[in-house]
């Protein structure tokens, strides 16, 4: 299976990993990932918990087509709620 690759500044091969999913159970809604992403891939969303009748903010993938595969969002996430995968070609 071949993956899309890029080059680093030094000329080395790099396989970008694109955001695949965010675990809503782990997400704190802190917004660190949102601030780290300059491509506007992520967006806030209200999650309603019907059992406790409460609402909390979580982050969602709003524009997945804008993702460049840097994984910066996952690096900044304190709960490690992101999953990533390379793009097959």
C-alpha positions in Angstrom: 0.0 0.0 0.0 1.5 3.3 -1.0 1.0 6.5 1.0 1.1 10.1 -0.1 4.5 11.5 0.8 6.1 14.9 1.0 9.6 16.3 1.6 11.1 18.0 4.6 13.2 21.1 4.2 16.3 18.9 4.4 15.0 16.7 1.6 13.9 13.8 3.7 10.7 11.8 3.0 7.7 12.7 5.2 4.3 10.8 5.4 1.6 13.3 6.5 -1.0 11.9 8.8 -4.4 13.4 8.4 -7.0 13.9 11.2 -9.5 11.0 11.0 -11.6 11.4 14.2 -11.9 13.1 17.5 -13.2 11.1 20.5 -16.0 13.2 22.0 -15.8 11.3 25.3 -12.2 12.4 25.8 -12.5 15.9 24.4 -12.4 18.7 27.0 -13.4 21.4 24.6 -10.3 23.4 25.7 -9.7 24.8 22.2 -5.9 24.2 22.2 -6.2 22.2 18.9 -8.4 24.9 17.4 -5.7 27.5 18.1 -3.0 25.3 16.8 -4.6 24.7 13.4 -4.1 27.6 11.0 -6.1 25.8 8.3 -9.5 26.0 10.1 -10.0 22.3 10.0 -11.6 22.2 13.5 -14.7 23.8 15.0 -16.5 23.9 18.3 -19.8 22.1 18.8 -22.2 21.8 21.7 -22.6 18.2 22.9 -25.9 17.6 24.8 -25.8 14.9 27.5 -29.4 13.8 27.8 -28.7 11.8 30.9 -27.5 14.7 33.0 -29.4 17.4 31.0 -26.2 19.4 30.5 -24.3 20.8 27.5 -20.6 21.0 27.0 -18.4 22.2 24.1 -16.3 19.8 22.2 -14.2 20.1 19.1 -15.2 18.6 15.8 -13.8 18.2 12.3 -15.5 21.0 10.5 -13.4 21.2 7.2 -11.5 17.9 6.8 -10.5 18.9 3.2 -8.3 21.7 4.6 -6.1 19.3 6.6 -2.5 19.2 5.5 -1.5 16.3 7.7 0.8 18.1 10.2 -0.9 16.5 13.3 -0.3 19.8 15.2 -3.8 19.5 16.7 -3.0 16.1 18.2 0.3 17.3 19.6 -1.4 20.1 21.5 -4.3 17.9 22.8 -3.9 17.2 26.5 -6.3 14.2 26.3 -4.9 12.7 23.1 -8.4 12.3 21.7 -7.3 12.6 18.0 -6.8 9.7 15.6 -4.8 10.1 12.4 -4.0 8.1 9.3 -2.0 8.6 6.2 -3.6 9.1 2.8 -3.3 6.1 0.5 -2.6 6.8 -3.2 
